[in-house]
Amino acid sequence: MADLLRRTVLVTRPEPGLSDTGLALERLGWEPCLAPMLRVHPLPMKPSGAVDRVVITSGQSLQALQAALPFTTPLTAVGARTAERARTLGFTNVDYAEGTAHSLVGHLGKAGRRNRVLLATGEKLGGELAIQLRMNGWHVTRRVVYRTETTGALTQAARSLIEQERVAAILFYSAATARAFLDAFGAERGLLGSVRALALSPAIGRTLDTAPFSQIAIAPRPEQQALLALLGPLPTSDTDIAGRQIAP
């Protein structure tokens, strides 16, 4: 199949973020196919009392925080893109870590005098991070501000593009979206043999390792720019990508 027919990139993440990634791909010359595998449902945030700082591991938390906290509340985001989104929404005192929960622990360090942290997270998420922050002396209040559910099926447009071998790569931003995507394929995973899987972290890559992708490539940093860089140059001629590998 000529690579000129394989400029399509599937994006499996939900909003917010899905449309932004689609625009980023268009700017690079790729043809995005938006195929979110999760739906996000914001939840009203329960009162938390006074806090010195709010910590978020995902931009999905921001909708609930908008209505519950003053925009002057210091906010620490997991990475630069989430921090940018928080500033866009009106938060004025924002810093960020290096893209992972582990980096948040190092970024915050040991608790000081102002040690009351609100950890705003998704359902069944953030428990280990809360424990690690408490070990560093932080007084952590964890609040679940969103939940996710799978869409249950891949769009017919996305499935048809894969069947026609017109998809160059699929982007995965979380292990949850990776699991939902593979579950949607079920016994037809053999269709993925012509497609590259690009993952934001090694944990996501391990989730994908049960499927016969032509390649599983891991972003060197948990940032969208690093993930999109794995796409490489736009195809301009026929190629033969042989063999399956897991790339660092």
C-alpha positions as CSV (number, residue, x, y, z in Angstrom):
1,M,0.0,0.0,0.0
2,A,1.5,3.3,-1.0
3,D,2.4,5.5,2.0
4,L,0.7,8.4,0.2
5,L,-2.5,6.7,1.3
6,R,-1.3,6.3,4.9
7,R,-1.2,9.8,6.3
8,T,-4.1,9.1,8.7
9,V,-3.4,9.1,12.4
10,L,-6.1,7.9,14.9
11,V,-6.4,9.8,18.1
12,T,-8.0,7.8,20.9
13,R,-8.0,10.3,23.8
14,P,-11.2,12.0,25.0
15,E,-12.0,15.7,25.2
16,P,-10.5,18.0,26.5
17,G,-7.4,17.4,24.4
18,L,-8.9,15.4,21.6
19,S,-9.5,18.4,19.3
20,D,-6.2,20.0,20.3
21,T,-4.4,16.9,19.2
22,G,-6.3,16.8,15.9
23,L,-5.3,20.4,15.1
24,A,-1.7,19.7,16.0
25,L,-1.7,16.8,13.5
26,E,-3.2,18.9,10.8
27,R,-0.5,21.5,11.3
28,L,2.1,18.8,10.8
29,G,0.4,17.7,7.5
30,W,-1.2,14.5,8.9
31,E,-4.9,13.6,8.6
32,P,-6.4,13.0,12.0
33,C,-9.2,10.6,12.6
34,L,-10.8,11.4,16.0
35,A,-11.8,8.1,17.6
36,P,-12.2,8.7,21.4
37,M,-12.4,5.5,23.4
38,L,-13.5,7.1,26.7
39,R,-16.2,9.6,27.7
40,V,-15.4,11.9,30.6
41,H,-18.1,13.0,33.1
42,P,-17.2,15.9,35.3
43,L,-18.5,15.6,38.9
44,P,-19.3,18.4,41.3
45,M,-16.5,18.9,43.8
46,K,-17.4,18.3,47.5
47,P,-16.3,21.1,49.8
48,S,-12.7,20.7,50.9
49,G,-12.1,23.5,53.4
50,A,-9.1,25.8,53.2
51,V,-6.2,24.6,51.0
52,D,-2.8,26.1,50.2
53,R,-2.4,24.4,46.8
54,V,-4.4,22.2,44.4
55,V,-2.6,19.4,42.5
56,I,-4.0,17.9,39.3
57,T,-2.8,14.9,37.3
58,S,-5.0,15.6,34.3
59,G,-6.7,18.5,32.5
60,Q,-10.0,16.6,33.0
61,S,-10.0,18.0,36.6
62,L,-10.2,21.6,35.6
63,Q,-13.9,21.9,34.8
64,A,-14.8,21.0,38.4
65,L,-12.1,23.3,39.9
66,Q,-13.3,26.3,37.9
67,A,-16.6,26.4,39.8
68,A,-15.1,25.5,43.2
69,L,-11.9,27.4,43.8
70,P,-10.7,31.0,43.4
71,F,-8.6,31.4,40.3
72,T,-5.8,32.8,42.5
73,T,-5.4,29.4,44.3
74,P,-1.8,28.1,43.6
75,L,-2.2,25.1,41.2
76,T,0.4,22.5,40.4
77,A,-0.2,20.6,37.1
78,V,1.3,17.3,36.1
79,G,2.8,18.8,32.9
80,A,3.2,21.9,30.7
81,R,0.2,21.3,28.5
82,T,-2.2,20.9,31.5
83,A,-0.7,24.0,33.1
84,E,-1.3,25.9,29.9
85,R,-4.9,24.8,29.8
86,A,-5.3,25.9,33.5
87,R,-4.0,29.4,32.7
88,T,-6.3,29.6,29.7
89,L,-9.2,28.9,32.0
90,G,-8.2,31.7,34.3
91,F,-5.9,30.3,37.0
92,T,-3.2,32.8,37.7
93,N,-0.7,31.0,39.9
94,V,0.3,27.8,38.0
95,D,3.4,25.7,38.0
96,Y,4.0,22.2,36.7
97,A,6.0,19.0,36.9
98,E,7.5,16.8,34.2
99,G,4.5,14.9,33.1
100,T,4.1,12.0,35.5
101,A,2.7,11.5,39.0
102,H,6.2,10.5,40.1
103,S,7.6,13.9,38.9
104,L,4.8,15.6,40.9
105,V,6.2,14.1,44.1
106,G,9.7,15.4,43.3
107,H,8.5,18.8,42.1
108,L,6.5,19.4,45.3
109,G,9.3,18.0,47.5
110,K,8.9,18.1,51.3
111,A,6.0,20.0,52.8
112,G,6.6,23.4,54.2
113,R,4.5,25.5,56.5
114,R,1.7,25.9,53.9
115,N,1.1,22.2,53.5
116,R,-2.6,21.7,52.8
117,V,-3.0,20.1,49.4
118,L,-6.1,19.4,47.5
119,L,-5.6,16.5,45.0
120,A,-8.3,16.7,42.4
121,T,-8.4,13.5,40.4
122,G,-10.5,10.9,38.6
123,E,-12.5,8.0,40.0
124,K,-10.2,5.2,41.2
125,L,-7.1,7.4,40.5
126,G,-4.6,9.3,42.6
127,G,-4.5,7.0,45.6
128,E,-0.8,6.1,45.3
129,L,0.1,9.8,44.7
130,A,-1.8,10.8,47.8
131,I,0.2,8.3,49.9
132,Q,3.5,9.5,48.5
133,L,2.7,13.1,49.2
134,R,1.6,12.3,52.7
135,M,4.9,10.5,53.3
136,N,6.6,13.8,52.4
137,G,4.6,15.6,55.0
138,W,1.8,17.1,53.0
139,H,-1.8,17.1,54.4
140,V,-3.7,15.8,51.4
141,T,-7.4,16.0,50.8
142,R,-8.3,13.9,47.7
143,R,-11.4,14.7,45.8
144,V,-12.8,12.8,42.8
145,V,-13.9,15.4,40.3
146,Y,-14.5,13.2,37.2
147,R,-15.2,9.7,36.1
148,T,-14.7,8.0,32.7
149,E,-16.5,5.3,30.8
150,T,-15.6,3.5,27.6
151,T,-17.4,4.3,24.4
152,G,-17.7,0.5,23.9
153,A,-16.9,0.5,20.2
154,L,-14.6,2.0,17.6
155,T,-16.2,4.3,15.1
156,Q,-17.0,2.7,11.8
157,A,-14.9,5.3,10.0
158,A,-11.8,4.4,12.1
159,R,-12.3,0.7,11.7
160,S,-12.7,1.0,7.9
161,L,-9.5,3.1,7.6
162,I,-7.6,0.3,9.5
163,E,-9.1,-2.4,7.4
164,Q,-8.0,-0.5,4.3
165,E,-4.5,-0.1,5.7
166,R,-4.7,3.6,5.4
167,V,-3.8,4.3,9.0
168,A,-0.1,5.2,9.7
169,A,-0.3,5.3,13.5
170,I,-2.6,5.4,16.5
171,L,-1.9,7.7,19.4
172,F,-2.5,6.5,23.0
173,Y,-2.4,8.9,25.9
174,S,-3.4,6.6,28.7
175,A,-3.5,2.9,29.6
176,A,-7.3,3.2,30.0
177,T,-7.8,4.3,26.4
178,A,-5.4,1.6,25.2
179,R,-7.4,-1.1,27.0
180,A,-10.7,0.3,25.7
181,F,-9.3,0.3,22.2
182,L,-8.0,-3.3,22.3
183,D,-11.3,-4.5,23.9
184,A,-13.2,-2.8,21.0
185,F,-11.2,-4.9,18.5
186,G,-11.5,-8.2,20.4
187,A,-10.7,-11.2,18.2
188,E,-10.0,-8.9,15.2
189,R,-6.7,-7.6,16.5
190,G,-4.9,-9.1,13.6
191,L,-6.0,-6.1,11.6
192,L,-3.5,-4.0,13.6
193,G,-0.5,-5.6,12.0
194,S,0.0,-2.8,9.6
195,V,-0.3,0.0,12.1
196,R,2.2,1.7,14.5
197,A,1.1,2.3,18.1
198,L,2.6,5.4,19.7
199,A,2.3,5.6,23.5
200,L,2.9,8.4,25.9
201,S,4.5,6.2,28.5
202,P,6.1,2.8,29.0
203,A,3.0,1.7,31.1
204,I,0.8,2.4,28.1
205,G,3.2,0.5,25.9
206,R,3.0,-2.6,28.1
207,T,-0.8,-2.5,27.8
208,L,-0.6,-2.5,24.0
209,D,1.9,-5.3,23.9
210,T,-0.9,-7.9,23.7
211,A,-1.7,-6.8,20.2
212,P,0.3,-7.4,16.9
213,F,1.0,-3.8,16.0
214,S,3.8,-3.4,13.5
215,Q,5.7,-1.3,16.1
216,I,5.0,0.0,19.6
217,A,7.0,3.3,20.1
218,I,7.2,5.1,23.5
219,A,7.6,8.8,23.8
220,P,10.9,9.7,25.5
221,R,9.0,12.3,27.6
222,P,5.3,12.2,28.6
223,E,4.5,15.2,26.5
224,Q,2.4,15.6,23.3
225,Q,5.3,17.1,21.4
226,A,7.5,14.1,22.1
227,L,4.7,11.7,21.1
228,L,4.0,13.5,17.8
229,A,7.7,13.5,17.0
230,L,7.6,9.7,16.9
231,L,5.5,10.0,13.7
232,G,8.6,11.1,11.8
233,P,8.4,12.8,8.4
234,L,5.3,12.6,6.3
235,P,5.4,9.6,3.9
236,T,6.4,10.5,0.3
237,S,7.1,7.0,-1.2
238,D,6.3,3.4,-0.8
239,T,7.9,1.7,2.2
240,D,7.9,-1.8,3.6
241,I,7.8,-1.8,7.4
242,A,8.6,-5.3,8.4
243,G,8.9,-6.9,11.8
244,R,7.3,-6.0,15.2
245,Q,9.3,-4.2,17.8
246,I,9.0,-2.1,20.9
247,A,10.9,1.1,20.5
248,P,12.3,3.1,23.4
